[in-house]
Amino acid sequence: MIQATPRFSIMDLWMFVLMLIWGTNYVILKSAVDVLPPMVFNSFRFATAAVVMGLLFKANGYKLTLPRREWPIIFGQGALPTRLSDWTEAYNGCQQQLNSDHHAGVGRAVQHTAGP
């Protein structure tokens, strides 16, 4: 005999919630970047996510313990990618500025030598 399976499960509900969060994220991010710098907004996002995840773990009976000897490793893994992306963005911004100044200078030199 074939058993009837439920049409929607609790996982379908959680997938729908996840879809809503991801779908509204773009709109919220676009509005927030007009008010806050992106790194500040991301700091709020990740801090809020950490608190929510901590509360969910606590509510489900999980203990969030980490030996102190592992703290520097965890903090380093969290900070390193952020710093690297900041440095690469700053480097790329400097390169774009140098390139635009260089081309503007070449344009002025060509205009000056070509005469009126």
N, C-alpha and C positions, 0 to 999 in steps of 0.2 A: 504494500500500500504506500502510496506517495504522500508524504507529509507536506502540508501547506506551510510555506515559509512566509514570515511577515514581509509585507511590501516595503516598509521603511523600518530601519533599525535605529538604534541610538547613534550608531556611527554615521548614518546619513544626516542626522540632526547636527552632529559635530562638524561634519564636512560643510554643511550649509552655513554654520556659524563661522567657520574658517573662511569660507568664500565671502561672507559679508565683511569680515575684518579686512581681508586683502583687497576687496573691491572698494571699500571706503578709504583705504589707506592713501591712495593717490590723491583723492580730493582733499583730505585733511592735510597731507604733506604739502600740497601745492599752496594751500591757504596759510599754513604755519610758516613756510619759508619766507613769506612776505613780511612776517612779524619778527621771527627769530632766525638767527643764523642756523644753518643746517646741523652743525655739530651740537649746538645747545638743544635743539629739538630732538636729535637722536639720543642725547643723554637722558632727556625726559622719557623718551619711548622705552629705552632699555631699562631704566630704573623702574618704571611702572611695570614692565614685563617681569622683572626680577621679583618685585614685591608680589605680584599676582601669582607667579609660579611658586614662590615660597609659601604663600597662603594655601594654594591648592595642595602642595606636598604635605603641609602641616595638617590640613583637614583630612587627608587620606592616611595619616599615620606614619608618614615617612620622616626619618630624622635627617636633618641637613647638617651633618657634621663633616668636617674636613680637618685632617691633622695639620697642625701649624707648620710643619716642615714643607707642606705642599702649597701653602699660601703664595710664596713668591713665584712659583711656577705658574699658578693660575692667574695671578695678576699680570705677570709678564706676557702670558699668552693673550690676555685681554687687551693689554695696552699696545703691544707691538704692532699688530695690524693697523690700528687706528693711527699711530704715529707714522707708519710707513705711507699710508694713504695721504696723510696731511703733507708729508714731505714731497711726495710725487706730484700732488696737486700744486703745491707752491713752486716746485721746479718747472712744471709745465706752464704755469702762469708766467713765470719769469722768462721762459723761452719765448712764449707768445709775445710778451712785451718787447723783448729784444728784437724779435723778428719784425714786429710792426714798426719799431723805431728805425731799424735798418732799412726797411723798404721805404719808409717815409724820407729818410735821409738820402737814399739813392734817387728817389723821385725829385727831391729838391735840387740835388746836384745836376740831374739831367735837365730839369727845367731851367736852372741857372746857366748851364753851358749852351743850351739851345737858343737862348736869347728871347726877346719879346716877340 
